[in-house]
């Protein structure tokens, strides 16, 4: 498949993902779940000062430590205040980027652009993705996945090109992934699986 067809196919994956989740923009904050704890009633994100920034990196929210996610909420709050549609747009854009990263990751692993595009599209519209995109407090999943996929891609590039620049950058994105959601601590185990697969 030539470059022009590849770009068109990736654009189709991105546009399909965007339009499937576009109705989500009209949703409100979820009052019965964590949106109020993370965003609506969270004083830490509502005033981006040096003191609050220090607190974001030194406190737990609902027993979880994910300062990068709280920092994202703080940036969003400074842009959108209490307008939930802005947060939903950010979630959709993050999901679209993640779908494109999945395409790249699978292409690096399989060498097949067709397999990569089908996998990226299935990842994009799978019902299991709805919660992460529709629930503002679950942006931690999207942000974690963003850095998680980048780390895997950098590791595969390190294996292919033998350049330690990819390795050290991958370690940095691993830390960012963990700071987004602690579940990313499982990534080193997955890298062993990638080694076995390759």
C-alpha positions, 0 to 999 in steps of 0.5 A: 500500500502506497503512502497516499493510501496509508494516509487516507486509511489512517484518516478514515480510522480517525474520522470514524472514531471521532464521529462514533464518539461525537454524541458524547460531547452533549453529556454532562458530568456524571454525578453518581460517579467520580466526576465531581470528586476529580473535577467539579469539587476538586479545589486542587485543579481549579486554581493552577498555582505553584502550591496546588501543583505541588499538592497535585504531585504529593496527594492521593485522590480516592486512594489513587496516585495519578498526578499527570491526570490531575494536571490534565484536569487542571489545564482543562479547567483553566480552559473550560471551567464547568463546561463538560463538553470541553472535557469530552472533546479532549477525551475524544481527541485522546482516544483518536490519537490512541487509535492511531498509535495502536495502528502504528504499534500493530504495524511495527509488530506484524509488518502488515498495514491491513492488520494494523488498520483493522486492529486500530479500527476494532480498538476504536469502536469496541464497546469496552472503550466507551467508558473511558471516553464517555466518563470524564473521570476516566481520562486517566485511562486515555492518558495512561494508554497514550503514554503506554502505547508510545512506550511500546512503540519506542521499545520496538524502535529500540529493538529495530534500530539499536539506538539507546535514544529510543530506550531512554525516551521509552523509560521517560514515557513509562514514568509518564504512563505510571503517573497517569494511572498506576496500572501502567506498572505492568508494562515491563512484563508486557515488554518481556512478552513483546521480546518473546513475540519478536 
